[in-house]
Amino acid sequence: MVVKEIQAVLKAHVGKPGEGVFKLSQDAGVAFETARRTVQGIGNPTVSTTNALLVAAGHKLKVVALEEPEAQPQASA
């Protein structure tokens, strides 16, 4: 996910009936202002904060290993 995609997920979540930035911040255990700024795409939240907000919104942040590049022959000295 990139920043715009994360922002879209969070905006969609807080726009649902019964949800909102205040509830999202409480569910994620982060300050209201931090959640508000993240939803609006302001600032640079930590990975931990981003993950907490995504989990509270019913998503998760996942780290995926890139494919291993082919081994390069080592130069002889």
Residue, then its C-alpha position, 0 to 999 in steps of 0.5 A: m500500500v502507498v500513502k494515498e491507498i492508506q488514506a483512502v482506506l481510512k477515509a472510507h472507514v470513518g465515512k461509514p455510519g457509526e464510525g468516525v475519526f474519534k472512534l477510529s482513534q479510540d479503537a486504534g489507541v492513538a490520539f485523536e489529532t494523530a488519527r485526524r491528520t493521518v486520515q487527511g493525509i497530513g504529516n508522516p505517521t510512524v509505521s506503528t501508528t499506521n498499522a494501529l489505524l489500519v487494524a482498527a479499520g479492519h485492515k492490516l499492514k503486511v511486509v512482503a519480501l521481494e524476490e531474491p535477485e539472481a546471484q551475481p558472480q563474484a569478481s576475482a581479486 
